[in-house]
């Protein structure tokens, strides 16, 4: 079986056939769904505090589609606050929910959002930042350095989801996986936790890893894994990077060899 015919692992929490799975299907890649993270709502009492204070914010900053889904259901659409999205995917989700988007970052995490917010004059403004319970402090600290008053709260909890580990290990043992995709640092952490260090290492020694952005890539690199990083930090961009990588290393291509080192060289070419 060729690499192109083998499935691509999706570790993202999403209904089968949607999100990244749908994007991979559009480029003709079969999917193996291993959702390793789950999303749980925040404490309703905390939501009520922010519902009452919604008119006091000048900006609401979204760094994930999950935050959009939770906030859009829990709070009324603000009449006065400006809305910032970390990247195109989050901005698209906001518009689908009927929320306006005043500013979109470069899609490369907090670093890609802080510059545009600085240019927009966020200093001295009050900012609501609904985040994951596991979100890094990079954005909130950066906003505070710009002079903003930041109210960050856990809009949702990111938790580990149960995997059929025996089935996962069966796939790993027979080398039947073409690539593994990661759309968040939590997915890296939870997949390693679920499989155990040895099987996690074995999986990514045989199948190249792809990361949606640099923050996720850092989590892989901390485990001595060199991923391909999607140049367009969206689910669509991640799927296209996966398609390009598998095409570069499939049998019959100029660089195709059975050794895993060839896949790593192809990965580096695509990343640069």
Rosetta blueprint (number, residue, H / E / L):
1 X L
2 X L
3 X H
4 X H
5 X H
6 X L
7 X E
8 X E
9 X E
10 X E
11 X L
12 X L
13 X L
14 X L
15 X L
16 X L
17 X L
18 X L
19 X H
20 X H
21 X H
22 X H
23 X H
24 X H
25 X H
26 X H
27 X L
28 X L
29 X L
30 X L
31 X E
32 X E
33 X E
34 X L
35 X L
36 X L
37 X E
38 X E
39 X E
40 X E
41 X E
42 X L
43 X L
44 X H
45 X H
46 X H
47 X H
48 X H
49 X H
50 X H
51 X H
52 X H
53 X H
54 X H
55 X H
56 X H
57 X L
58 X L
59 X E
60 X E
61 X E
62 X E
63 X L
64 X L
65 X H
66 X H
67 X H
68 X H
69 X H
70 X H
71 X H
72 X H
73 X H
74 X H
75 X L
76 X L
77 X L
78 X L
79 X L
80 X L
81 X L
82 X E
83 X E
84 X E
85 X E
86 X L
87 X L
88 X H
89 X H
90 X H
91 X H
92 X H
93 X H
94 X H
95 X H
96 X H
97 X L
98 X L
99 X L
100 X L
101 X L
102 X L
103 X E
104 X E
105 X L
106 X L
107 X L
108 X L
109 X L
110 X H
111 X H
112 X H
113 X H
114 X H
115 X H
116 X H
117 X H
118 X H
119 X H
120 X L
121 X L
122 X L
123 X L
124 X L
125 X L
126 X E
127 X E
128 X E
129 X E
130 X E
131 X E
132 X E
133 X L
134 X L
135 X L
136 X L
137 X L
138 X H
139 X H
140 X H
141 X H
142 X H
143 X H
144 X H
145 X H
146 X L
147 X L
148 X L
149 X E
150 X E
151 X E
152 X E
153 X E
154 X E
155 X E
156 X E
157 X E
158 X E
159 X E
160 X E
161 X L
162 X L
163 X L
164 X L
165 X H
166 X H
167 X H
168 X H
169 X H
170 X H
171 X H
172 X H
173 X H
174 X L
175 X L
176 X L
177 X E
178 X E
179 X E
180 X E
181 X E
182 X E
183 X L
184 X L
185 X H
186 X H
187 X H
188 X H
189 X H
190 X H
191 X H
192 X H
193 X H
194 X H
195 X H
196 X L
197 X H
198 X H
199 X H
200 X H
201 X H
202 X H
203 X H
204 X H
205 X H
206 X H
207 X L
208 X E
209 X E
210 X E
211 X E
212 X L
213 X L
214 X H
215 X H
216 X H
217 X H
218 X H
219 X H
220 X H
221 X H
222 X L
223 X L
224 X L
225 X L
226 X L
227 X L
228 X E
229 X E
230 X L
231 X L
232 X L
233 X L
234 X L
235 X H
236 X H
237 X H
238 X H
239 X H
240 X H
241 X H
242 X H
243 X H
244 X H
245 X H
246 X H
247 X H
248 X H
249 X H
250 X L
251 X L
252 X L
253 X L
254 X L
255 X L
256 X L
257 X L
258 X L
259 X L
260 X H
261 X H
262 X H
263 X H
264 X H
265 X H
266 X H
267 X H
268 X H
269 X H
270 X H
271 X H
272 X L
